[in-house]
Amino acid sequence: MSLETKTLQATTPTSTFETLEEKQEFNWRQCWYPVTFVQDLPANRPHSFSLYDEPFVLFKNKDGQLICLTDRCPHRTAKLSDGQIIDGKIECLYHGWQFGNNGQCLHICR
């Protein structure tokens, strides 16, 4: 009596999902994370939090939309969350630079 053996060959994936999944690496920046309840956010102040040891700040713009930026002023690396909200822009406590929805500097005090 003998056993018949077969060598199995790997087949190519039949769906594009499988090939994309194999090539794709996890990027935590492309995911959603709950950080606080909306009712717990301060009304007119920045709210600081961190994800994976990276500091972020949440604040509401003029339209009441939540904005999330890195909690660091590019000028002197001060925490933006230590500043204040003025006309829907976050203002750095250090020199008064103001940043908008996309993190662009909109005002520099002189």
C-alpha positions as CSV (number, residue, x, y, z in Angstrom):
1,M,0.0,0.0,0.0
2,S,1.4,3.4,-0.9
3,L,0.2,7.0,-0.2
4,E,-0.1,9.3,-3.0
5,T,1.4,12.8,-2.3
6,K,1.0,15.9,-4.2
7,T,3.1,19.1,-4.0
8,L,0.8,22.1,-3.6
9,Q,1.8,25.1,-5.6
10,A,0.9,28.6,-4.3
11,T,-1.8,30.2,-6.3
12,T,-2.0,33.9,-7.1
13,P,-4.6,35.9,-5.2
14,T,-7.9,36.2,-7.1
15,S,-8.9,39.6,-5.6
16,T,-7.2,42.9,-5.6
17,F,-8.1,43.3,-1.9
18,E,-5.6,40.5,-1.0
19,T,-2.7,42.0,-2.9
20,L,-3.3,45.5,-1.5
21,E,-3.6,44.2,2.0
22,E,-0.2,42.4,1.7
23,K,1.5,45.6,0.5
24,Q,-0.1,48.0,2.9
25,E,1.5,48.8,6.2
26,F,-0.4,50.1,9.2
27,N,-0.3,53.9,9.5
28,W,-1.8,55.1,12.8
29,R,-2.2,58.6,11.3
30,Q,-4.8,57.3,8.9
31,C,-7.1,56.1,11.6
32,W,-9.8,57.6,13.9
33,Y,-9.3,57.6,17.7
34,P,-11.7,58.7,20.4
35,V,-10.0,61.2,22.6
36,T,-12.7,62.8,24.6
37,F,-16.5,63.4,24.7
38,V,-17.6,66.5,22.9
39,Q,-19.5,67.7,26.0
40,D,-16.2,67.5,28.0
41,L,-14.4,69.9,25.6
42,P,-13.8,73.4,27.0
43,A,-16.0,75.9,25.3
44,N,-13.4,78.7,24.5
45,R,-10.1,77.1,25.4
46,P,-7.8,74.6,23.6
47,H,-7.8,71.0,24.7
48,S,-4.5,69.1,24.8
49,F,-4.1,65.3,24.4
50,S,-1.6,62.9,23.1
51,L,-1.6,59.8,20.9
52,Y,1.4,57.5,20.8
53,D,3.4,60.1,22.7
54,E,2.7,62.8,20.1
55,P,1.0,65.9,21.4
56,F,-2.1,67.3,19.8
57,V,-4.5,70.2,20.5
58,L,-8.3,70.4,19.8
59,F,-10.1,73.7,19.5
60,K,-13.3,75.1,17.8
61,N,-12.9,77.5,14.9
62,K,-15.3,80.4,14.2
63,D,-17.9,78.0,12.7
64,G,-17.8,75.7,15.7
65,Q,-15.9,73.0,13.7
66,L,-13.4,71.0,15.7
67,I,-9.8,71.5,14.6
68,C,-6.9,69.2,15.5
69,L,-3.3,70.3,15.2
70,T,0.0,69.3,16.5
71,D,0.4,70.9,19.9
72,R,3.6,72.8,19.0
73,C,4.2,76.2,17.7
74,P,6.7,76.1,14.8
75,H,8.3,79.3,15.9
76,R,9.6,78.3,19.4
77,T,8.0,74.9,19.9
78,A,5.8,76.2,22.7
79,K,2.6,74.3,23.4
80,L,-0.3,75.8,21.5
81,S,-2.7,74.4,24.1
82,D,-1.2,76.8,26.6
83,G,-2.5,79.7,24.4
84,Q,-6.0,80.9,23.7
85,I,-8.6,81.0,21.0
86,I,-9.1,84.3,19.3
87,D,-11.7,84.7,16.5
88,G,-11.6,80.9,15.8
89,K,-7.8,80.8,15.6
90,I,-5.5,79.3,18.1
91,E,-2.9,81.8,19.5
92,C,0.4,80.8,20.8
93,L,1.1,82.0,24.4
94,Y,4.8,82.7,23.6
95,H,4.7,85.4,20.9
96,G,1.0,85.6,19.9
97,W,1.2,83.9,16.5
98,Q,-2.2,82.7,15.4
99,F,-2.9,79.5,13.4
100,G,-6.0,78.5,11.4
101,N,-7.8,75.3,10.5
102,N,-5.0,73.7,8.6
103,G,-2.2,74.8,10.9
104,Q,-1.2,77.7,8.6
105,C,0.1,80.8,10.4
106,L,-2.5,83.6,9.8
107,H,-1.2,86.3,12.1
108,I,2.1,87.4,13.5
109,C,2.2,90.0,16.2
110,R,4.7,92.8,15.6
